[in-house]
Amino acid sequence: MLFLEIDAQEIRFFYRSKRLGNMGSEIVVSSFPLETFSGSEGSDTEENLKMVLDEYRQKDCQGRFGQRKCSRKVPVYLLLPFQNGLIREFCIPWVVPKYRDKTVHLWLEQEVPVPISELSYEYVVLDEKKDEYLRISVIGVRKTTLELYARCLQQTGYELCGAEYTVQAFGGILAPLKEKRILCLFKLHNQNIQAVQYRNGLPEVIRVIPGSEPETPKYQIYTALKDCTIPFNIVVTDGSAEATRIADILIDSGEAEGARTLESVYQEFDSSDFSADSHSMNFHYLALLAGRQRVKEKKNCNFGCIFLRPAKIKTCLLVLMIFIGMIFGIGCYCYPLINHISEHQIEITALQEQVDELNAERKNQIWSEWERNRSDTFGDLTMVQKSLTSLNSSIRLNRLSYRQNTLYLYADCSDNLSITSLIGVLTEEGWREPVLTDYDYRDKTISFCLRVERKI
């Protein structure tokens, strides 16, 4: 990704190319002078900016990225000068993270004099206490300003992927100083001094100290810094004589404990990669280096996301179309298989119904046969009971056995006439084929076994 910084005097380009193997990487920095650029719309302003962007693309960009890659849009992360921007700190009622975006939006509609629809903003939570308060820092830029830069980049072959203020990038350099109150003094192109108060790497107050006179009066310094938290722990300067003179005034008056330059703050960085790169940079390229580090660590505050939303929507639509196409292709491929499976499923269902009908019919047959056997058995027992009541008193029944339509009578009597009489009675009751299977005469007593069968 190409990093680009714009101020009133020049445009700076920063690119870090990767080398093959273990040869490390190469840092490429370029700068082009820019005539007075206010950051507002206007034909001369836009043409001047587009001319510089096109010149870099035709020369350095093609040499670094290659002709083939530069035939496409080059992704750019933009650092903007803080001009008529918004930086405010608010304390709002505590809300759960799910509803914070909407709450901040409604709060800004009431507190910011500019219509919120004209701003692109981001916010950072500084402190919070559950169910009580939420302290946030809001920093924003006008959408017209972003649209101007995005339009110039688009027309010259670039693509805006993100944007933030230069003062935010400098906050990445000062972040290791933690809770200290830091005042940074940077010389502007018109001899004025930009004063930025930082805490935890976040800009809190941004003011301009007039520097047109050879010696800036103290009252002008204190008037410009009236919204800052005084005294300061450290005053950091860009090394210019004007900024150093104001830092000395603050130290002599007891409003600051000490002064340092950005070069002395480099060593505070935990990233050795950043420190190694920064030694070869002058002050004007430090913002680009710090901005790249913030993007790499995902600590940047990106205003340019509003220009990424249409691209994201297009990407989502493209992914959705591809997904629908895949579903359609899979459907066309699987439809014959599904149709074949459906036909087999119908056949299986029909066969299952036939099996169920056969099982039901078999069950009914078994039940009918059981009912018939039960009825026959009941009739046989009735016949046996009736036959027993018809026995002659001269016959003494010892045992009776009934098996499979056959009745066996074991009895005793005194003469053969009683046996003949018994056979006659059973025949009248419906029994057939009487057979005397056993006959024994002893002590004037006849023991016999008579077998008869039920008429079917």
FIBA-44761 format. One record per residue (C-alpha): x, z, y; residue number from 1. Coordinates in Angstrom, 2 decimals. Each point is the difference from the previous one (the first is absolute). Layout:
N
x;z;y;milum
X;Z;Y;NUM
...
END
This chain:
456
x;z;y;milum
0.00;0.00;0.00;1
1.19;-0.85;3.51;2
-0.10;2.83;2.58;3
-0.55;-0.97;3.60;4
0.17;2.10;3.20;5
-1.30;-1.19;3.34;6
0.71;1.58;3.37;7
0.04;-1.25;3.55;8
3.54;-1.41;-0.19;9
0.55;-1.49;-3.42;10
-1.29;-0.53;-3.52;11
2.02;1.50;-2.85;12
-0.11;-1.11;-3.63;13
1.14;2.06;-2.97;14
0.31;-1.19;-3.57;15
1.77;1.49;-2.99;16
0.82;-2.52;-2.70;17
0.66;0.98;-3.60;18
3.08;-1.29;-1.77;19
0.48;-0.76;-3.64;20
1.63;2.49;-2.34;21
1.57;3.11;1.48;22
1.04;-1.60;3.27;23
-2.46;2.11;2.01;24
-1.97;-1.56;2.83;25
0.59;-1.68;3.33;26
-1.56;1.18;3.26;27
-0.85;-2.84;2.37;28
-0.92;0.80;3.62;29
-0.78;-2.46;2.75;30
-1.21;0.26;3.56;31
-1.41;-2.55;2.41;32
-0.42;0.59;3.73;33
-3.58;-0.02;1.16;34
-1.18;-0.56;3.52;35
-2.30;2.59;1.50;36
-2.57;0.67;-2.69;37
-2.89;2.29;0.82;38
-1.78;-0.09;-3.36;39
-3.18;-1.33;1.64;40
-1.73;-3.32;-0.47;41
1.12;-2.98;2.02;42
1.21;-3.51;-0.63;43
3.56;0.59;1.28;44
0.31;3.29;-1.86;45
-1.17;-1.41;-3.31;46
2.04;-3.18;0.30;47
3.15;1.98;0.76;48
-0.52;2.21;-3.05;49
-0.85;-2.91;-2.30;50
3.06;-1.91;1.18;51
2.31;2.87;-1.00;52
-1.76;0.50;-3.34;53
0.20;-3.69;-0.81;54
3.69;-0.14;0.95;55
0.84;2.84;-2.38;56
-2.03;-1.58;-2.78;57
1.76;-3.34;0.38;58
3.51;1.49;0.11;59
0.61;3.44;-1.50;60
-3.16;0.21;-2.10;61
0.65;-3.19;-1.96;62
3.62;0.95;-0.42;63
-0.87;3.42;-1.42;64
-3.25;-0.64;-1.87;65
0.63;-3.62;-0.97;66
-1.83;-3.19;0.87;67
-2.40;0.32;-2.93;68
-1.01;3.58;0.76;69
-0.37;-0.67;3.72;70
-2.45;-2.78;-0.75;71
-2.43;2.84;-0.65;72
-1.04;2.85;2.25;73
2.76;2.57;0.55;74
-1.31;3.61;-0.25;75
0.75;2.01;3.14;76
-0.19;3.71;0.85;77
-0.27;0.41;3.77;78
1.22;2.82;2.28;79
-1.83;0.10;3.34;80
0.89;1.56;3.35;81
-2.27;2.85;1.00;82
-1.97;-1.55;2.87;83
-3.48;1.27;0.81;84
-0.26;1.39;-3.50;85
-1.82;3.08;-1.24;86
1.62;3.18;-1.25;87
-2.15;3.11;-0.06;88
-0.25;3.22;-1.94;89
-3.43;1.37;-0.94;90
-1.30;3.11;-1.68;91
-3.24;-0.79;-1.81;92
-2.20;1.92;-2.46;93
1.36;0.01;-3.53;94
-1.48;-2.58;-2.37;95
0.88;-1.00;-3.53;96
2.41;-2.98;-0.31;97
-2.82;-2.24;-1.22;98
-1.74;0.05;3.40;99
2.99;0.32;2.35;100
0.25;-3.68;0.93;101
-3.62;-0.12;1.17;102
0.32;3.35;1.77;103
3.11;-1.09;1.93;104
-1.71;-3.27;0.92;105
-3.05;1.82;1.42;106
2.23;2.50;1.82;107
2.04;-2.76;1.65;108
-3.19;-1.72;1.15;109
-0.79;3.12;2.03;110
3.51;0.94;1.21;111
1.79;-3.30;0.68;112
-0.94;-1.89;3.20;113
0.70;-3.37;-1.65;114
-2.71;-1.40;-2.33;115
1.12;0.87;-3.50;116
-0.87;-3.51;-1.18;117
2.86;-1.30;2.18;118
2.62;2.27;-1.60;119
1.99;-0.12;-3.19;120
1.09;3.54;-0.78;121
1.45;2.26;-2.66;122
0.03;3.78;-0.21;123
2.18;2.64;-1.63;124
-1.11;3.50;-1.01;125
2.30;2.51;1.69;126
-1.63;3.22;-1.13;127
-3.22;1.13;-1.62;128
-1.82;3.12;-1.05;129
-2.79;-0.40;-2.49;130
-3.52;0.43;1.42;131
1.42;0.62;3.51;132
2.02;-2.72;1.72;133
1.95;-3.21;-0.46;134
2.80;-0.90;2.44;135
0.85;-3.70;0.09;136
2.21;-2.35;1.97;137
-1.53;-3.39;0.84;138
2.05;-2.97;1.12;139
-1.55;-3.37;0.74;140
0.42;-3.41;1.59;141
-2.43;-2.48;1.50;142
-1.13;-2.67;-2.42;143
0.53;-2.68;2.64;144
3.70;0.89;0.10;145
0.31;-0.27;-3.77;146
-1.99;-3.23;-0.02;147
2.40;-1.50;2.55;148
3.04;0.75;-2.16;149
-1.77;-1.02;-3.20;150
-1.06;-3.31;1.52;151
3.52;-0.80;1.20;152
1.46;0.88;-3.39;153
-2.63;-2.01;-1.86;154
0.56;-3.11;2.10;155
3.78;0.10;-0.51;156
-0.01;0.43;-3.77;157
-0.04;3.78;-0.43;158
-2.51;2.40;-1.50;159
-0.63;3.42;1.53;160
0.07;2.60;-2.80;161
0.22;3.15;2.10;162
0.64;1.40;3.46;163
0.81;3.30;1.69;164
1.60;1.27;3.18;165
3.76;0.17;0.44;166
-0.29;3.67;0.96;167
-1.54;0.66;-3.42;168
2.97;-1.64;-1.70;169
2.39;2.22;1.98;170
-1.97;2.96;-1.34;171
1.38;-0.85;-3.44;172
3.51;0.70;1.31;173
-1.05;3.36;1.44;174
-2.10;1.14;-2.99;175
2.81;2.08;-1.62;176
0.05;2.26;3.07;177
-3.28;1.50;-1.30;178
-1.79;2.45;2.32;179
2.30;-0.39;3.00;180
-1.46;-1.16;3.31;181
1.86;-3.19;0.81;182
-0.03;-2.03;3.22;183
1.31;-3.55;-0.28;184
1.09;-1.90;3.10;185
0.26;-3.80;-0.19;186
0.92;-2.30;2.85;187
-2.50;-2.77;0.68;188
0.72;-3.43;1.44;189
-1.17;0.97;3.52;190
2.36;2.99;0.31;191
-2.81;2.39;-0.90;192
0.46;2.55;-2.77;193
-2.48;0.32;-2.84;194
-0.39;3.65;-1.05;195
-1.49;0.65;-3.44;196
-0.62;3.46;-1.43;197
0.27;0.15;-3.80;198
-0.90;2.62;-2.57;199
0.46;-0.53;-3.74;200
0.87;-3.63;0.70;201
-3.33;-0.70;1.77;202
-0.24;-0.93;3.69;203
-2.21;2.49;1.83;204
0.39;-0.90;3.69;205
1.29;-3.24;1.54;206
0.76;-0.16;3.73;207
2.09;-2.11;2.39;208
2.47;1.60;2.44;209
0.61;-2.19;3.09;210
3.66;-1.01;0.22;211
0.13;-2.43;2.88;212
1.91;2.44;2.24;213
3.72;0.70;-0.59;214
-0.75;3.69;-0.55;215
-3.37;0.80;-1.54;216
-1.49;3.03;1.80;217
-0.74;3.00;-2.17;218
-3.63;0.13;1.07;219
-0.55;-3.51;-1.40;220
1.52;1.08;-3.31;221
-2.19;3.11;-0.27;222
-3.09;-1.90;1.16;223
0.52;-2.57;-2.76;224
0.60;2.73;-2.61;225
-2.88;2.28;1.03;226
-1.94;-0.76;-3.20;227
3.00;0.73;-2.24;228
0.76;3.31;-1.72;229
2.93;1.45;1.95;230
2.68;1.17;-0.76;231
1.36;-2.56;-2.46;232
2.28;0.80;-2.90;233
1.86;-3.29;0.22;234
0.13;-2.90;2.43;235
0.95;-3.26;-1.72;236
1.14;-2.93;2.13;237
0.82;-3.63;-0.61;238
3.43;0.53;1.54;239
-0.81;-1.64;3.34;240
1.28;1.65;3.18;241
-3.52;0.40;1.44;242
-1.34;1.77;-3.10;243
3.10;2.19;-0.27;244
-0.35;1.08;3.65;245
-3.62;1.11;-0.52;246
1.02;1.85;-3.18;247
2.71;1.86;1.94;248
-2.54;1.00;2.66;249
-2.32;1.47;-2.65;250
2.86;1.89;-1.65;251
1.33;1.38;3.29;252
-3.48;1.23;0.95;253
-0.45;1.72;-3.37;254
-2.80;-2.32;-1.13;255
2.00;-1.27;-3.01;256
2.44;1.66;-2.38;257
2.24;-3.00;-0.57;258
0.33;-3.77;0.05;259
0.97;-2.49;-2.65;260
0.18;-3.73;-0.37;261
-1.68;-1.97;-2.73;262
3.43;-0.68;-1.51;263
0.42;3.72;-0.68;264
-3.44;0.21;-1.61;265
0.81;-2.69;-2.59;266
1.77;2.52;-2.20;267
-3.22;2.01;-0.33;268
-1.55;-2.64;-2.24;269
-0.33;0.80;-3.68;270
0.22;-3.69;-0.93;271
3.64;-1.01;-0.34;272
-1.14;-3.61;-0.06;273
-1.51;0.41;3.45;274
3.04;1.79;1.37;275
2.38;-2.64;-1.29;276
-2.00;-2.75;1.65;277
-0.43;1.82;3.29;278
3.73;0.33;0.70;279
0.23;-3.75;0.52;280
-3.05;-0.13;2.29;281
-0.18;0.44;3.76;282
-2.85;1.86;1.64;283
-2.24;-3.05;0.42;284
-0.13;-0.64;-3.76;285
-0.62;3.58;-1.08;286
-3.78;-0.34;0.35;287
0.02;-2.97;-2.41;288
2.11;1.90;-2.49;289
-2.20;3.10;0.28;290
-3.16;-2.12;-0.27;291
1.27;-1.62;-3.19;292
0.79;3.42;-1.46;293
-3.50;1.28;0.87;294
-1.62;-2.99;-1.70;295
2.24;0.44;-3.03;296
-0.99;3.67;-0.30;297
-3.67;-0.80;0.83;298
0.02;2.35;3.00;299
-0.90;-2.64;2.56;300
-3.17;-0.08;2.09;301
-1.26;-3.56;-0.34;302
-2.28;-1.43;2.70;303
0.19;-3.49;-1.46;304
-2.21;0.83;-2.97;305
-2.99;-1.50;1.86;306
1.65;-3.41;-0.39;307
0.59;0.58;-3.69;308
-3.68;0.65;-0.76;309
-1.04;-3.70;0.06;310
2.94;-0.80;-2.28;311
-1.00;2.85;-2.29;312
-3.58;-1.27;-0.03;313
1.23;-3.49;-0.90;314
2.20;1.45;-2.72;315
-2.91;2.04;-1.38;316
-2.23;-3.09;0.04;317
2.71;-2.01;-1.74;318
0.43;2.68;-2.65;319
-3.79;0.18;-0.39;320
-0.23;-3.79;-0.43;321
2.82;0.07;-2.57;322
-1.75;2.82;-1.82;323
-3.32;-1.90;0.00;324
1.82;-3.11;-1.23;325
1.60;1.99;-2.81;326
-3.37;1.44;-0.97;327
-1.53;-3.50;0.04;328
2.84;-1.40;-2.12;329
-0.23;2.85;-2.48;330
-3.77;-0.51;-0.12;331
0.37;-3.72;-0.72;332
2.51;0.74;-2.74;333
-1.91;2.86;-1.55;334
-3.54;-1.45;0.30;335
0.18;-2.05;-3.26;336
1.41;3.01;-1.82;337
-2.66;2.27;1.44;338
-2.70;-2.55;-0.86;339
1.32;-0.26;-3.57;340
0.08;3.77;-0.31;341
-3.54;0.19;1.38;342
-1.26;-2.45;-2.64;343
1.62;2.04;-2.77;344
-1.45;3.13;1.52;345
-3.48;-1.56;-0.13;346
0.51;-0.93;-3.67;347
1.24;3.49;-0.80;348
-3.05;1.48;1.75;349
-2.35;-2.26;-2.01;350
1.73;0.92;-3.28;351
-0.16;3.65;0.90;352
-3.74;-0.31;0.59;353
-0.40;-1.62;-3.43;354
2.02;2.78;-1.62;355
-2.17;2.57;1.76;356
-3.16;-1.76;-1.27;357
1.35;-0.08;-3.59;358
0.94;3.66;0.17;359
-3.45;0.87;1.31;360
-1.64;-2.06;-2.74;361
2.18;1.61;-2.66;362
-0.85;3.41;1.36;363
-3.71;-0.80;-0.14;364
0.32;-1.20;-3.60;365
1.79;3.17;-1.04;366
-2.60;2.09;1.77;367
-2.89;-1.91;-1.61;368
1.55;0.35;-3.44;369
0.49;3.70;0.54;370
-3.60;0.37;1.13;371
-1.19;-1.89;-3.08;372
2.13;2.10;-2.35;373
-1.22;3.15;1.65;374
-3.61;-1.12;-0.43;375
0.58;-0.86;-3.68;376
1.71;3.30;-0.65;377
-2.85;1.89;1.65;378
-2.49;-1.92;-2.15;379
1.98;0.75;-3.16;380
0.11;3.68;0.79;381
-3.72;-0.04;0.65;382
-0.57;-1.63;-3.40;383
2.26;2.56;-1.66;384
-1.87;2.84;1.65;385
-3.34;-1.45;-1.08;386
1.26;-0.50;-3.55;387
1.16;3.60;-0.23;388
-3.41;1.30;0.97;389
-1.53;-2.12;-2.81;390
2.15;1.48;-2.79;391
-1.79;1.62;-2.93;392
0.31;3.74;-0.23;393
1.46;-0.38;-3.49;394
3.08;-1.68;1.44;395
2.64;2.20;1.57;396
2.24;-1.94;2.43;397
3.65;1.07;-0.11;398
1.73;-2.51;2.29;399
-0.80;-3.10;2.00;400
2.44;-2.68;1.17;401
-0.70;-3.03;2.22;402
2.60;-2.74;0.53;403
-0.49;-3.56;1.30;404
-3.73;-0.42;-0.75;405
0.41;1.74;-3.38;406
-1.51;3.39;-0.86;407
1.34;2.23;-2.80;408
-2.21;2.83;-1.32;409
1.52;2.74;-2.18;410
-2.77;2.13;-1.56;411
-1.19;2.01;-3.05;412
-3.29;-0.26;-1.90;413
-1.55;1.03;-3.35;414
-1.20;-3.39;-1.28;415
0.47;-3.73;0.42;416
-3.50;-0.43;1.40;417
1.10;1.74;3.19;418
2.82;-2.55;0.41;419
-2.41;-2.90;-0.48;420
-2.39;1.53;2.51;421
2.86;0.36;2.54;422
0.95;-3.68;-0.38;423
-3.61;-0.99;0.64;424
-0.24;2.13;3.15;425
3.25;-1.44;1.43;426
-1.11;-3.55;-0.74;427
-3.24;0.60;1.87;428
2.01;1.29;2.99;429
1.93;-3.29;0.20;430
3.07;0.67;-2.11;431
1.07;-2.70;-2.42;432
2.19;-0.48;-3.08;433
-0.09;3.53;-1.42;434
2.88;0.67;-2.40;435
0.58;3.16;-2.05;436
3.76;0.37;0.39;437
0.34;3.36;-1.75;438
-2.09;1.80;-2.65;439
0.82;3.31;-1.72;440
-2.29;2.12;-2.22;441
0.99;3.61;-0.65;442
-2.02;3.12;-0.83;443
-3.32;-1.78;0.47;444
1.09;-1.06;3.49;445
0.72;-3.56;1.03;446
2.65;-0.55;2.72;447
-0.02;-3.51;1.41;448
1.13;-2.21;2.92;449
-2.34;-2.68;1.30;450
1.22;-2.82;2.27;451
-2.41;-2.03;2.13;452
0.60;-2.53;2.81;453
-1.87;-0.57;3.22;454
-1.94;-3.22;0.27;455
1.58;-2.26;2.63;456
END
